[in-house]
């Protein structure tokens, strides 16, 4: 599989419909988000291709919360202007489990209504 095809598949999960998703699918999305934003230089092209207007509110919230967890929300939005609007994602009203393998408790994720 070509690198371009792999990138397209990895990025596609950011805009996928989530109607029937469970912890395993959200866990895959969270793993992609964590990987992309923990090494944003390596994934620059992929991050630049993200379009928040095509994402669900949950996806935007997971990205925002991950960036808050890393302490890099403002820096990342400044480096990737295409992510404008991510910072407007609101906490969930009902908790959502986003991992089938519990990671532990992190205040940022709990405050957002996301259970790792």
C-alpha positions as CSV (number, residue, x, y, z in Angstrom):
1,X,0.0,0.0,0.0
2,X,1.4,3.4,-0.9
3,X,2.1,6.1,1.7
4,X,-0.5,8.4,0.2
5,X,-3.2,5.6,0.5
6,X,-2.2,4.9,4.1
7,X,-2.4,8.6,4.9
8,X,-5.8,8.8,3.4
9,X,-7.1,5.8,5.4
10,X,-5.6,7.3,8.6
11,X,-7.2,10.7,8.0
12,X,-10.5,9.2,6.9
13,X,-11.3,8.1,10.5
14,X,-11.4,11.7,11.5
15,X,-14.5,12.3,9.4
16,X,-16.2,8.9,9.6
17,X,-19.8,8.6,10.7
18,X,-19.9,7.4,14.4
19,X,-23.6,6.3,14.6
20,X,-22.8,2.8,15.6
21,X,-19.4,3.2,17.2
22,X,-18.3,1.6,20.5
23,X,-15.2,1.8,22.7
24,X,-13.1,-0.1,20.2
25,X,-13.8,2.3,17.3
26,X,-13.4,5.4,19.5
27,X,-10.2,3.8,20.8
28,X,-8.8,3.6,17.3
29,X,-9.8,7.3,16.7
30,X,-8.2,8.3,19.9
31,X,-5.0,6.4,19.0
32,X,-4.8,8.2,15.7
33,X,-5.3,11.6,17.3
34,X,-2.8,10.8,20.0
35,X,-0.2,9.7,17.5
36,X,-0.8,12.6,15.0
37,X,-0.6,15.3,17.7
38,X,2.2,13.8,19.8
39,X,4.5,14.1,16.8
40,X,2.9,16.9,14.7
41,X,6.1,17.5,12.7
42,X,6.0,13.9,11.4
43,X,2.3,14.1,10.6
44,X,2.2,17.8,9.4
45,X,0.8,17.0,5.9
46,X,-1.9,14.8,7.4
47,X,-2.9,17.4,10.1
48,X,-3.0,20.1,7.5
49,X,-5.5,18.1,5.5
50,X,-7.9,17.8,8.4
51,X,-11.2,19.8,8.1
52,X,-13.1,20.3,11.4
53,X,-16.2,21.3,9.5
54,X,-16.4,17.6,8.3
55,X,-15.8,16.1,11.8
56,X,-18.4,15.1,14.4
57,X,-18.5,17.1,17.6
58,X,-17.1,14.1,19.5
59,X,-14.0,14.0,17.2
60,X,-13.4,17.7,17.7
61,X,-13.8,17.2,21.4
62,X,-11.3,14.3,21.5
63,X,-8.7,16.4,19.5
64,X,-9.3,19.4,21.8
65,X,-9.0,17.4,25.0
66,X,-5.9,15.6,23.8
67,X,-4.2,18.9,23.0
68,X,-5.2,20.4,26.4
69,X,-3.8,17.2,28.0
70,X,-0.5,17.9,26.2
71,X,-0.6,21.6,27.0
72,X,-0.5,22.5,23.3
73,X,-4.0,23.6,22.3
74,X,-3.1,27.2,21.5
75,X,0.3,26.4,20.0
76,X,-1.2,23.7,17.7
77,X,-4.1,25.9,16.5
78,X,-1.5,28.6,15.7
79,X,0.6,26.1,13.8
80,X,-2.3,24.6,12.0
81,X,-4.9,27.3,11.2
82,X,-7.1,24.7,9.4
83,X,-7.9,23.5,13.0
84,X,-9.7,26.7,13.9
85,X,-13.0,25.8,15.6
86,X,-11.6,22.8,17.5
87,X,-11.3,25.0,20.6
88,X,-15.1,25.6,20.5
89,X,-15.9,21.9,21.1
90,X,-18.2,21.6,24.2
91,X,-18.0,18.9,26.9
92,X,-20.5,16.0,26.5
93,X,-23.6,15.9,28.6
94,X,-23.3,12.1,29.0
95,X,-20.0,10.3,29.5
96,X,-18.6,8.4,26.5
97,X,-16.1,5.6,26.8
98,X,-13.5,6.0,24.1
99,X,-11.3,3.1,24.9
100,X,-11.9,-0.6,25.3
101,X,-8.7,-0.8,27.4
102,X,-8.9,1.6,30.3
103,X,-5.9,4.0,30.4
104,X,-6.6,5.6,33.8
105,X,-8.2,8.8,34.9
106,X,-7.1,12.2,33.5
107,X,-8.9,15.3,34.6
108,X,-9.0,16.9,31.1
109,X,-10.8,13.9,29.7
110,X,-13.2,13.5,32.7
111,X,-14.1,17.2,32.4
112,X,-14.9,16.7,28.7
113,X,-17.1,13.7,29.5
114,X,-14.7,11.3,27.9
115,X,-13.7,8.0,29.6
116,X,-10.4,6.6,28.6
